[in-house]
């Protein structure tokens, strides 16, 4: 049987989602937990590959097992075994061909910025000292919908077949004392969200005109775009699947 796991994690202690030869990853910790509890070698496939320090309030992974177990019992055992910074919220059966990465219809990210120094949230938000013009930043969001090729925001030397992404949502808004950026697309390139946010911060600070974003995207050059914001302010928040994926 194939099973989907729904989980969340604080990315600070981990070198990203994917297994690394010389660094701890979320995937490694989760595979070790499943292997120990189920008593067989378990490999898992995640819905995406978050970078080092990036968090996820919703991530999915799948694994295969011939063992018969009660989902609620495995859920309890996993959360008892896993460290405090990884939590599994659900386990459910899917058809044998279901894939957490390839069957995902969309993914949504949140980036959190604070413009007020706060000793309690500096590890979970990015502190920007100067005021930002949210109207200009939202005007820049509208430009994103005019394009599908976002090579300019992709990390250099990335081995991908296409730089095309269908952006479905992009907006800035205030939530109490924080400025939040939400972006939704069918797929994302490596470092794409952090590069978009850095570029829009430059626009919000008045270092770059809104219309310059057209030139940046059309250039297809990472050098033309803005800086990459720190990972600790970025969260994978939602992954959408077809409604019939669960058995």
ABEGO torsion letter per residue (X at the ends): XBBBBBBBBBAAABBEABBBAABBBAAAAAAAAAAAAAGBBBBBBBABBBBBGBBBABBBBBBBBABBBBAAAAAAAAAAABBAABBBABBBBBBAABBAAAABABBBBBBBBBABBBAAAAAABBBBABBBBAAAAAAAAAAAAABABAAAABBBGBBBABABBBBABBBBBBBEABBBBBBBBABBBBGAAAAAAAAAAAAAAGABBAAAAAAAAAAGBAAABBBBBBAAABBBABBBBBAAABX
